[in-house]
Amino acid sequence: MSAIPQLSLLEARVLGVLIEKQRTVPDTYPLSLNALAAGCSQKTSRDPVMDVSEADVAEALAGLRSQSFIIESSGSRVTRYAHNADRVLGVPTQSIAILCVLLLRGPQTAGELRINCERLHRFADISAVEGFLDELANRTQGGLVIELPRQAGARETRWAHLLCGEPTITQAPPPASGSSSALEARVSQLEAEVAALREIVAALQTQRS
């Protein structure tokens, strides 16, 4: 296989869901086809939001299986699926957490990644996230992430994964004179961070109850 696997959007979503659920709901992992379809169609923590059928997921699983990303188990009446991403990609668990969040939520800043990775791996600070991003970007076998050009009005650059190929760069037009786009961009980022923190708090409360 090539140094950088090339996945479809749905294959990437399926792989991301398997990684996520392994760490957040280990008691129900590996996942059934039904659970995978539900995870791919979640309305929260997903960008873009999808509505996929079990047939769609089965097709994506076949593509992932051809690249050794999938491990099947059929000890019970229902076939279950686990991922093999760490071995296929040859990266540490911290990097797998970052890739998982990029696969599920699209391009993000290092700060957003630190917050959104909380349930998968707890990074000490943003510099730790940046260190693993740099490693992923500069692998000798080929980079798995790329730093995107800074958007107009944004303070930080975003990162994207390369498992579906080079991302399409959409640069916002320069702000008009007197525009408040920089403030709006900052507010949007803070809203996203608050939403992620609320999700983490809700998950912790559920675990304690």
C-alpha positions as CSV (number, residue, x, y, z in Angstrom):
1,M,0.0,0.0,0.0
2,S,1.1,3.6,-0.5
3,A,2.9,5.6,2.3
4,I,-0.2,7.7,2.8
5,P,-3.5,5.7,2.6
6,Q,-6.2,7.4,0.4
7,L,-9.7,7.1,1.9
8,S,-13.1,8.2,0.8
9,L,-15.0,10.6,3.1
10,L,-17.1,7.8,4.4
11,E,-14.2,5.5,4.9
12,A,-12.5,8.3,6.9
13,R,-15.7,8.7,9.0
14,V,-15.9,5.0,9.7
15,L,-12.3,4.8,10.8
16,G,-12.7,7.9,13.0
17,V,-15.8,6.4,14.7
18,L,-14.0,3.1,15.4
19,I,-11.0,5.0,17.0
20,E,-13.4,7.2,19.0
21,K,-15.6,4.5,20.4
22,Q,-12.7,2.3,21.3
23,R,-11.6,4.9,23.8
24,T,-15.0,6.4,24.9
25,V,-17.2,3.3,25.1
26,P,-14.7,0.3,25.5
27,D,-17.4,-1.9,26.9
28,T,-19.3,-2.0,23.6
29,Y,-16.1,-2.2,21.4
30,P,-15.6,-3.7,18.8
31,L,-18.6,-2.3,17.1
32,S,-21.5,-3.9,15.2
33,L,-22.5,-2.6,11.8
34,N,-25.6,-1.0,13.3
35,A,-23.5,0.8,16.0
36,L,-21.0,2.0,13.4
37,A,-23.8,3.4,11.2
38,A,-25.2,5.2,14.2
39,G,-21.8,6.6,15.1
40,C,-21.2,7.8,11.6
41,S,-24.6,9.6,11.5
42,Q,-24.2,11.3,14.9
43,K,-25.4,14.9,14.9
44,T,-22.9,16.0,17.5
45,S,-19.1,16.0,17.3
46,R,-19.2,15.5,13.5
47,D,-18.4,17.8,10.6
48,P,-19.8,17.3,8.1
49,V,-23.0,15.7,9.6
50,M,-23.8,12.6,7.6
51,D,-26.9,10.3,7.3
52,V,-25.6,6.9,6.2
53,S,-27.1,3.4,6.0
54,E,-25.7,0.1,7.1
55,A,-25.2,-0.7,3.4
56,D,-23.1,2.4,3.0
57,V,-21.0,1.6,6.0
58,A,-20.5,-2.0,4.8
59,E,-19.1,-0.7,1.5
60,A,-16.8,1.6,3.4
61,L,-15.6,-1.3,5.6
62,A,-14.7,-3.2,2.5
63,G,-12.5,-0.4,1.3
64,L,-10.9,-0.1,4.7
65,R,-10.3,-3.9,4.9
66,S,-8.4,-3.7,1.6
67,Q,-5.9,-1.4,3.3
68,S,-5.7,-3.5,6.5
69,F,-7.4,-0.8,8.6
70,I,-10.2,-3.2,9.8
71,I,-10.1,-6.3,12.1
72,E,-13.3,-8.4,12.1
73,S,-14.5,-10.7,14.9
74,S,-17.4,-13.1,14.7
75,G,-17.4,-14.8,18.0
76,S,-21.0,-13.9,18.6
77,R,-24.0,-13.9,16.4
78,V,-23.1,-10.4,15.2
79,T,-19.9,-9.5,13.3
80,R,-18.0,-6.8,15.0
81,Y,-15.3,-4.4,13.7
82,A,-12.2,-2.9,15.3
83,H,-9.6,-0.6,13.8
84,N,-5.9,-1.3,13.1
85,A,-4.9,2.3,12.5
86,D,-2.0,2.4,14.9
87,R,-0.2,-0.5,13.2
88,V,-1.0,0.6,9.7
89,L,0.0,4.2,10.1
90,G,2.8,3.4,12.6
91,V,2.2,6.4,14.9
92,P,1.8,6.6,18.7
93,T,-1.5,6.7,20.6
94,Q,-1.4,10.5,21.0
95,S,-1.2,11.0,17.2
96,I,-4.0,8.5,16.7
97,A,-6.2,10.7,19.0
98,I,-5.4,13.8,16.9
99,L,-6.1,12.1,13.6
100,C,-9.3,10.7,15.0
101,V,-10.6,14.2,15.9
102,L,-9.5,15.6,12.5
103,L,-11.3,12.7,10.7
104,L,-14.5,13.3,12.7
105,R,-14.6,17.1,12.9
106,G,-12.6,18.5,10.0
107,P,-9.8,21.1,10.2
108,Q,-9.1,22.6,13.6
109,T,-6.5,24.7,15.4
110,A,-4.1,23.2,17.9
111,G,-6.2,24.7,20.8
112,E,-9.4,23.2,19.4
113,L,-7.7,19.8,19.0
114,R,-6.5,19.8,22.6
115,I,-10.1,20.4,23.8
116,N,-11.7,17.9,21.4
117,C,-9.1,15.2,22.2
118,E,-9.8,15.3,25.9
119,R,-11.9,12.1,26.0
120,L,-9.3,10.3,23.8
121,H,-6.0,11.6,25.2
122,R,-5.4,14.4,27.7
123,F,-2.6,16.7,26.4
124,A,-0.8,18.7,29.0
125,D,-0.9,21.9,26.9
126,I,-1.2,23.2,23.4
127,S,2.6,22.9,22.8
128,A,2.2,19.2,23.3
129,V,-0.4,19.0,20.6
130,E,1.7,21.1,18.3
131,G,4.7,18.8,18.8
132,F,2.7,15.7,17.7
133,L,1.2,17.7,14.8
134,D,4.7,18.6,13.6
135,E,5.7,14.9,13.8
136,L,2.7,13.9,11.8
137,A,3.4,16.5,9.2
138,N,7.1,15.7,8.8
139,R,7.1,11.9,8.7
140,T,9.7,10.5,6.3
141,Q,7.1,8.1,4.9
142,G,4.9,11.1,4.1
143,G,2.9,13.6,6.1
144,L,-0.5,12.6,7.6
145,V,-1.5,16.2,8.4
146,I,-1.0,19.6,6.9
147,E,-1.1,23.1,8.3
148,L,-3.5,25.2,6.4
149,P,-2.9,28.9,5.4
150,R,-4.1,31.3,8.0
151,Q,-7.6,32.6,7.2
152,A,-8.4,36.2,7.0
153,G,-9.2,37.5,10.5
154,A,-8.0,34.4,12.3
155,R,-5.4,34.4,15.0
156,E,-4.3,30.7,14.6
157,T,-3.8,28.4,11.7
158,R,-5.9,25.2,11.4
159,W,-4.7,21.7,10.7
160,A,-6.2,19.0,8.4
161,H,-5.5,15.3,7.9
162,L,-4.3,14.0,4.5
163,L,-5.9,10.5,4.6
164,C,-8.5,11.7,2.0
165,G,-5.8,13.5,-0.1
166,E,-5.0,17.2,-0.2
167,P,-7.8,19.3,1.4
168,T,-9.5,22.0,-0.7
169,I,-8.3,25.3,0.6
170,T,-11.1,27.9,0.9
171,Q,-9.7,31.2,1.9
172,A,-12.2,33.8,3.1
173,P,-12.0,37.2,1.2
174,P,-10.1,40.0,3.0
175,P,-12.3,41.9,5.4
176,A,-13.7,45.2,4.3
177,S,-12.5,48.4,6.0
178,G,-14.0,48.7,9.4
179,S,-15.2,45.1,9.3
180,S,-15.7,43.1,12.6
181,S,-14.8,39.8,10.9
182,A,-11.8,39.2,13.2
183,L,-13.9,39.6,16.3
184,E,-16.6,37.3,14.7
185,A,-14.0,34.7,14.0
186,R,-12.7,34.8,17.5
187,V,-16.3,34.6,18.9
188,S,-17.0,31.6,16.7
189,Q,-13.9,29.8,17.9
190,L,-14.7,30.5,21.6
191,E,-18.3,29.2,21.0
192,A,-16.8,26.0,19.5
193,E,-14.5,25.6,22.5
194,V,-17.4,26.2,25.0
195,A,-19.5,23.6,23.2
196,A,-16.7,21.1,23.3
197,L,-16.2,21.7,27.1
198,R,-19.9,21.2,27.7
199,E,-19.8,17.9,25.9
200,I,-16.9,16.8,28.0
201,V,-18.7,17.8,31.3
202,A,-21.8,16.0,30.2
203,A,-19.8,12.8,29.4
204,L,-18.1,13.0,32.8
205,Q,-21.5,13.4,34.6
206,T,-22.9,10.4,32.7
207,Q,-19.9,8.3,33.8
208,R,-20.3,9.3,37.5
209,S,-24.1,8.6,37.5
